[in-house]
Amino acid sequence: MADRVTPGAWAVVNDDPPGIFVAENAAVISRVLALKVVASASPSVFTEGELQAVQEHLLHERWAQALLVWMTATDITVDVYEEFVPVYDEQLLNAELASIAIRLSRVFTADSHVADSAAE
């Protein structure tokens, strides 16, 4: 079986609707945001000085600086996280395994009901 890429970075563009991007690592998520968010923005969202600055940052691969100019120009924030993102698939969590795990979960154990009732 071929090796699968495990996401190690993700970003949320806090727009309406939010944009979510997932990448292999922080370096890749930076390039994704530069290409898919900053470089695809309409030039009209920038002042002349911001447009020149963002173009300069993009041409010199200063992804974070380009993103900062874009966030200032659009008043849209971006949250970037560099951490493992679990991706569940059929092999990792098939229906039979999920069915067993659900039956053994806390909501089906008598002790959790008793403990929760005592806490109230």
Secondary structure as UniProt FT lines:
FT   STRAND          9..13
FT   STRAND          19..23
FT   HELIX           26..33
FT   HELIX           34..38
FT   TURN            39..40
FT   HELIX           43..45
FT   HELIX           48..59
FT   TURN            60..61
FT   HELIX           63..74
FT   STRAND          78..81
FT   TURN            90..92
FT   HELIX           95..103
FT   HELIX           106..108
FT   HELIX           110..119
//
